[in-house]
């Protein structure tokens, strides 16, 4: 995996991505991270943002509020990257892409979103494993730091680059 975009290209592609729902979800997840856990309604809001279809929202709705609180409390407090994302995968309806959305918006400077478009841009596989996820996280962290941009800006650029590709 590699990111072959200059800072100017990243900023250009990121500017093409416009979604006001990002700010709403970002505020909601920042509040969840500050209190140390998510609610079931927060989880359903993440599913609504990530997936157009209702199936994932339906699966997420099968989690109890107590389950969501306990599991996300473990995730948000974890020092281990494996536990941080692995705990989220215990929730019904949460797979790697959605777990990455939760972490991205709860910890905006630390985690990118796993998405088929972003994977196409960096030459990564959508057969997600912990090792592949961690490699992608580290690549994005290094790129964001090198280009002095936010993780959200980089994430938007990677998504928009693939969307524009022929």
C-alpha positions as CSV (number, residue, x, y, z in Angstrom):
1,X,0.0,0.0,0.0
2,X,1.1,3.5,-0.8
3,X,-0.2,7.0,-1.1
4,X,1.1,8.7,-4.2
5,X,-0.5,12.1,-3.8
6,X,1.2,15.4,-3.1
7,X,-0.2,17.8,-0.4
8,X,-1.7,20.0,-3.0
9,X,-3.4,17.0,-4.7
10,X,-4.7,15.8,-1.3
11,X,-6.2,19.2,-0.6
12,X,-7.7,19.4,-4.1
13,X,-9.4,16.0,-3.9
14,X,-10.5,16.6,-0.3
15,X,-12.3,19.8,-1.4
16,X,-14.4,17.7,-3.8
17,X,-15.8,15.7,-1.0
18,X,-18.7,17.5,0.6
19,X,-21.0,15.9,3.2
20,X,-22.5,18.0,6.0
21,X,-23.4,14.7,7.7
22,X,-19.7,14.3,8.5
23,X,-19.8,17.3,11.0
24,X,-23.0,16.0,12.7
25,X,-21.5,12.5,13.1
26,X,-18.1,14.0,14.1
27,X,-19.8,16.0,16.9
28,X,-21.8,13.0,18.1
29,X,-18.8,10.7,18.2
30,X,-16.6,13.3,19.9
31,X,-19.2,13.5,22.6
32,X,-19.3,9.7,22.9
33,X,-15.5,9.6,23.1
34,X,-15.5,12.3,25.8
35,X,-17.9,10.3,28.0
36,X,-16.0,7.1,27.2
37,X,-18.7,5.1,25.4
38,X,-21.3,5.1,22.7
39,X,-25.1,4.5,22.9
40,X,-27.1,2.2,20.7
41,X,-28.5,5.3,19.0
42,X,-24.9,6.5,18.3
43,X,-24.2,3.1,16.7
44,X,-27.2,3.3,14.5
45,X,-26.2,6.8,13.5
46,X,-22.8,5.5,12.4
47,X,-24.5,2.8,10.4
48,X,-26.8,5.3,8.8
49,X,-23.7,7.4,7.8
50,X,-21.7,4.5,6.5
51,X,-24.3,2.3,4.7
52,X,-27.2,3.4,2.5
53,X,-29.1,0.2,3.0
54,X,-31.1,-0.6,6.1
55,X,-29.7,-4.1,6.8
56,X,-26.7,-2.9,8.8
57,X,-28.8,-0.4,10.8
58,X,-31.2,-3.3,11.5
59,X,-28.3,-5.5,12.8
60,X,-26.9,-2.7,14.9
61,X,-30.3,-2.2,16.4
62,X,-30.2,-5.8,17.7
63,X,-27.5,-4.7,20.2
64,X,-28.8,-3.6,23.5
65,X,-27.8,-0.2,24.9
66,X,-25.9,-2.0,27.7
67,X,-23.9,-4.1,25.2
68,X,-23.0,-1.0,23.1
69,X,-22.0,0.9,26.2
70,X,-19.8,-1.9,27.6
71,X,-18.1,-2.9,24.3
72,X,-17.4,0.7,23.3
73,X,-16.2,1.5,26.8
74,X,-13.6,-1.3,26.4
75,X,-12.7,-0.1,23.0
76,X,-12.3,3.6,23.8
77,X,-10.2,2.8,26.9
78,X,-7.9,0.2,25.3
79,X,-4.3,0.9,24.9
80,X,-3.8,-2.0,22.5
81,X,-4.8,-1.3,18.9
82,X,-5.9,-4.9,18.5
83,X,-8.3,-4.6,21.4
84,X,-9.5,-1.1,20.4
85,X,-10.8,-2.3,17.0
86,X,-11.3,-5.9,18.0
87,X,-13.8,-5.0,20.7
88,X,-16.0,-3.1,18.2
89,X,-16.1,-6.2,16.0
90,X,-18.1,-7.9,18.8
91,X,-21.1,-5.7,18.1
92,X,-23.8,-7.0,15.8
93,X,-23.6,-5.3,12.4
94,X,-20.1,-4.0,12.9
95,X,-17.4,-5.2,10.5
96,X,-14.0,-3.7,9.8
97,X,-15.3,-0.7,7.7
98,X,-17.8,0.4,10.3
99,X,-15.4,-0.2,13.2
100,X,-13.0,2.1,11.4
101,X,-15.7,4.8,11.0
102,X,-16.3,4.6,14.8
103,X,-12.6,5.1,15.5
104,X,-12.2,7.7,12.9
105,X,-14.9,10.0,14.3
106,X,-14.2,9.2,18.0
107,X,-10.5,9.8,17.6
108,X,-10.3,12.1,14.6
109,X,-6.5,12.5,14.5
110,X,-5.6,8.9,14.8
111,X,-7.7,6.6,12.5
112,X,-8.6,6.6,8.8
113,X,-11.7,4.9,7.4
114,X,-11.5,1.5,5.7
115,X,-13.4,1.9,2.5
116,X,-13.3,0.3,-0.9
117,X,-12.6,3.6,-2.6
118,X,-9.7,4.4,-0.2
119,X,-8.3,0.9,-0.7
120,X,-8.4,1.3,-4.5
121,X,-6.5,4.6,-4.1
122,X,-3.7,3.1,-2.0
123,X,-3.6,-0.3,-3.7
124,X,-4.9,-2.1,-0.6
125,X,-7.1,-5.2,-0.3
126,X,-10.6,-5.2,1.1
127,X,-9.9,-8.6,2.7
128,X,-9.4,-6.9,6.1
129,X,-7.3,-8.3,8.8
130,X,-5.8,-6.7,11.9
131,X,-2.4,-6.5,10.2
132,X,-3.8,-4.9,7.1
133,X,-5.8,-2.4,9.1
134,X,-2.8,-1.5,11.2
135,X,-0.6,-1.1,8.1
136,X,-3.2,1.3,6.6
137,X,-3.5,3.2,9.9
138,X,0.2,3.7,10.1
139,X,0.5,4.7,6.4
140,X,-2.3,7.3,6.8
141,X,-0.8,8.6,10.1
142,X,2.6,9.1,8.4
143,X,1.1,10.7,5.4
144,X,-1.1,13.1,7.4
145,X,1.9,14.1,9.5
146,X,4.2,14.5,6.5
147,X,1.8,16.7,4.7
148,X,0.5,18.6,7.8
149,X,-3.1,17.7,7.2
150,X,-5.9,16.2,9.3
151,X,-6.8,12.5,9.0
152,X,-10.3,13.7,7.9
153,X,-8.8,15.7,5.0
154,X,-6.7,12.7,3.9
155,X,-9.6,10.3,4.2
156,X,-11.8,12.6,2.1
157,X,-9.0,12.9,-0.5
158,X,-8.5,9.1,-0.8
159,X,-12.2,8.5,-1.3
160,X,-12.6,11.3,-3.8
161,X,-9.5,10.3,-5.8
162,X,-11.0,6.9,-6.5
163,X,-14.4,8.4,-7.3
164,X,-12.9,10.6,-9.9
165,X,-10.8,7.8,-11.4
166,X,-12.0,6.5,-14.8
